[in-house]
Amino acid sequence: MDGNFFIYKDNVEGKVAIGKIPDDLKLDLSDISCLYYKQIPDKKKSTYHTWYSNMNCKIKKKVKKIQDNPFWDNLCDGNSDCFKLSAREMDELYYSNPPNNLKKINLYGAYGNYGIHRDCIFNFNGIKFYRVLIGLTDNNDNVITNFTKFDINHKINKYDYIVFDFDRTEHQVFKEKDKETPRILLKLHYIVSENGEHSKEYVELVKQAYLKYEFITRYIMDTGTDPETFYEFFWGLVCQGYMKTENLYYTLIYSIIIIFYLVKILKITNVLKITSMLLLSLFTIFILHVVFYWSRFKLSGIK
């Protein structure tokens, strides 16, 4: 195990690794890319993905070889007491071809400029959850993965890998040119007990929490991508708008200010009534936010 695998480390942002896949894995990755490309039903669609469990037998067999390769022992970062589990249920093949809309206001992850975010927020003590992105296509001179706090930009191409902390690492994906850039990525996931301080049963239990989280958020993202109906638009807005901490923060602050002045003017002292008013205020602001963006979406075509 290479203690220098992670080239960027931070107590808040976690760890990031960037490099090239070992040569002995390249042939399988090339085969996976060719086989999967033939399966994509609509290559003009913004995104298309296939969970590991839904891959055909030929692709799944090759993906399993990648998942089980000892190269990923490097996730232990040189710690001999560490053990890791593959969260292969979350693993997927992912095709994306974001439309050219660099000048539009973005609300959806499939579009050209995905907002700065963290993929999860769990942070279980003593446990790391890593997402691995492996490039299966070449000629990407456009789509950038930016780790904002590390000030790192990387364009993932064939045989490139990026590893980052699923809970901690803030990042953004964006296009710098109005140009079609279809990509295929293999996404792998591993849960790691770096110091071996937790039992495998506990780590397995924690892994289940991540799986549930991922399947729920992926449903929301899939539903909200390329929205046409109000239902699809609503989930897209929730995903790209209200999953951002600052938006939730501002909504809460505005609600508290409104309630403060209402309580002062109406001289309300009942705690239950104040709490009810606060919840109603939060709900009202949320509805107004949805109506505002839905109106813009329908009237001007802004995504």
URHUGI-V872521 format. One line per field, one symbol per residue. ss: DSSP state (@ for helix, = for strand, . for the rest). phi: phi as a letter, one per 30 degrees, with the letter a starting at -180 (. if undefined). burial: + if it has 9 or more other ideal C-beta (glycine too) atoms within 8 Angstrom, else -. A space follows every 10 residues. Layout:
ss = ???
phi = ???
burial = ???
//
This chain:
ss = .......=== ...======= ..@@@@@@@@ @@@@@@@@@. ......==== =@@@..@@@@ @@@@@@@..@ @@@@@@.... ..====.@@@ .=====.... .......... ..=...=... .......=== =====..... ..=====... .===.....= =====..... =====..... ..======== ===......@ @@@@@@@@@@ @@@@@@@@@@ @@@@.....@ @@@@@@@@@@ @@..@@@@@@ @@@@@@@@@@ @@@@@@.... @@@@@@@@@@ @@@@@@@@@@ @@@@@@@@@@ ...
phi = .cdcedcbba dcdibbbbac deedcddddd deddddeddd dbdcddbabb dedcddedde ddddddecdd edddddhicd ddbbbdcddd dacbcbbddd bdccdcbbdd ddbdddacda bdhddibcbc cccbdcbcid cbdccccddc hccbcdbeid bbbbdeccdd abcbccbdad bdbbbcccbb cbcdcidcdd ddddddeddd ddeddddddd dddddhdbcd eddedddedc cdddeddddd ddddddddde ddddddhdbd dddddddddd dedddddddd dedddddddc idc
burial = +---++-+-+ --++++++-- +---++-+++ +++-+++--+ ----++++++ ++--+---++ -++++++-+- -+-++++-+- -+++++++-+ ++++++++-+ ++-+-+++++ ++++--++-+ -+----++++ +++++++--+ -+++++++++ -+-+++++++ ++++++++++ ++-++----- ++++++++++ ++++-+-+-- --++-++-++ +-++--++-+ +++++-+--- -+++++++++ ++-+--++-- ++-+++-++- -++----+-- ---+--++-- ++--++--++ --++-++--- --+
//
